[in-house]
Amino acid sequence: MARPRKAPPDSDPFAELAKKTEILEREMTAQRSAMDRLKQMRTRPRPLQAGEASKDARTKRRMAR
């Protein structure tokens, strides 16, 4: 079985914590921007699908009569 690694004498546990915090903040910012993009996509009007286009055309023809 392998022995655990010894920490270098000059290692500061708070320096490692600061690095991890910075990485987490970057990841959270990326997640937040992705969520904002998804929310914007949800509020945009949805393009018509193939079946809906024919229904819409029939409705317009009926109303034009």
Stockholm file with secondary structure:
# STOCKHOLM 1.0

chainA/1-65         MARPRKAPPDSDPFAELAKKTEILEREMTAQRSAMDRLKQMRTRPRPLQAGEASKDARTKRRMAR
#=GR chainA/1-65 SS CCCCCCCCTTCCHHHHHHHHHHHHHHHHHHHHHHHHHHHHHHHSCCCCCHHHHHHHHHHHHHHHC
#=GC SS_cons        CCCCCCCCTTCCHHHHHHHHHHHHHHHHHHHHHHHHHHHHHHHSCCCCCHHHHHHHHHHHHHHHC
//
